[in-house]
Amino acid sequence: MVREILKLGNPNLYEVSVEVTGEDTSLLPGWIQDLHDTLLEYRKIYGAGRAVAAPQIGIQKRLLYMYTDKPYVFVNPKLSFPDKEKYTLLDDCMSFPGLLVRVERYRRAVIEYLDENFVPQRMELTGDYAELLQHEYDHLDGILATMRALDNKSLFMGQMKRKNLP
């Protein structure tokens, strides 16, 4: 089911999410489907979007969904950084379409997580994927890219174009 993406200013976006537990097992497939459907709907409308965090659709759980070459589910992820190398980029977010934020992110990251079957997994990420997962992981801790802006002049209005709409 396509869910509403919470927008910048919604107090729920600033809450720290809680871990997915065994008690959530029966709910997990539905949450994953909702994340998938919502991401694909956003792509259809805006022509962008590679990942979404559960808190963005009102589920305060430590759950991320990424769809690039195939779907990836990250349950209770833990993010770490193998070195201190960073770079600056313009970040965007489905919770504030059209707003770009200049932020600094680590160039490389390691994410350890459980997949949708609760099997432990580990990924080493570089470049775009490292940045993407840092952005999504921040949502789990109630942190938005706007809160990571380099300074008060690091916010820019972009040209997000709505597609397939009258």
Residue pairs with C-beta under 8 A, 6 or more apart in sequence:
1 33
1 34
1 37
2 34
2 37
2 38
2 41
3 34
3 37
3 38
3 57
3 58
4 57
4 58
5 38
5 42
5 52
5 56
5 57
5 94
5 95
6 12
6 13
6 55
6 56
6 57
6 58
6 95
7 95
7 96
8 93
8 95
8 96
8 99
8 144
8 146
10 95
12 55
12 58
12 60
13 55
13 56
13 95
13 139
13 142
13 144
14 142
14 144
15 55
15 60
15 142
16 140
16 141
16 142
17 54
17 55
17 60
17 61
17 62
17 63
17 139
17 140
17 141
17 142
18 60
18 61
18 62
19 61
19 62
19 76
20 28
20 61
20 62
20 63
20 75
20 76
20 114
24 61
25 118
28 63
28 75
28 116
29 116
31 54
31 59
31 61
31 63
32 63
32 65
32 73
32 116
34 57
34 59
35 52
35 54
35 57
35 63
35 65
36 65
36 67
36 71
38 52
38 57
39 49
39 50
39 51
39 52
39 65
39 67
40 67
42 48
42 49
42 52
42 94
43 49
44 163
44 164
45 162
45 163
45 164
45 165
46 97
46 160
46 161
46 162
46 163
47 161
47 163
48 92
48 160
49 94
50 66
50 67
50 68
50 132
51 64
51 65
51 66
51 67
51 132
51 133
51 135
51 136
52 64
52 65
52 94
52 136
53 63
53 64
53 65
53 136
53 137
53 139
53 140
54 60
54 61
54 62
54 63
54 64
54 65
54 140
55 61
55 139
55 140
55 142
56 94
56 95
56 139
62 75
62 76
62 77
62 140
63 73
63 74
63 75
63 76
64 73
64 74
64 77
64 113
64 133
64 136
64 137
64 139
64 140
65 71
65 72
65 73
65 74
66 72
66 74
66 132
66 133
66 136
68 129
73 115
73 116
74 111
74 113
74 114
74 115
74 133
74 136
75 113
75 114
75 115
75 116
75 118
76 113
76 114
77 111
77 112
77 113
77 133
77 137
77 140
78 111
78 112
78 113
79 109
79 110
79 111
79 133
79 134
79 137
80 109
80 110
80 112
81 106
81 108
81 109
81 110
82 108
82 109
82 110
82 124
83 106
83 107
83 108
84 106
85 106
85 107
85 108
86 104
86 105
86 106
86 107
87 104
87 105
87 107
88 102
88 103
88 104
88 150
89 102
89 103
89 105
89 131
90 100
90 101
90 102
90 103
90 156
90 158
91 100
91 101
91 102
91 103
91 105
91 131
91 135
91 145
91 148
92 99
92 100
92 101
92 145
92 158
92 160
93 99
93 101
93 135
93 144
93 145
95 144
96 144
96 146
97 160
98 157
98 158
98 159
98 160
99 146
99 155
99 156
99 157
99 158
100 155
100 156
100 157
100 158
101 145
101 146
101 148
101 149
101 154
101 155
101 156
102 149
102 150
102 154
102 155
102 156
103 145
103 148
103 149
103 150
103 154
104 148
104 150
105 130
105 131
105 134
105 135
106 130
106 134
107 126
107 127
107 130
108 124
108 125
108 126
108 130
109 124
109 125
109 130
109 133
109 134
110 122
110 123
110 124
110 125
111 122
111 123
111 125
111 133
111 137
112 120
112 121
112 122
113 120
113 121
113 122
113 123
114 120
114 121
115 121
125 133
135 145
138 144
138 145
138 148
146 155
149 155
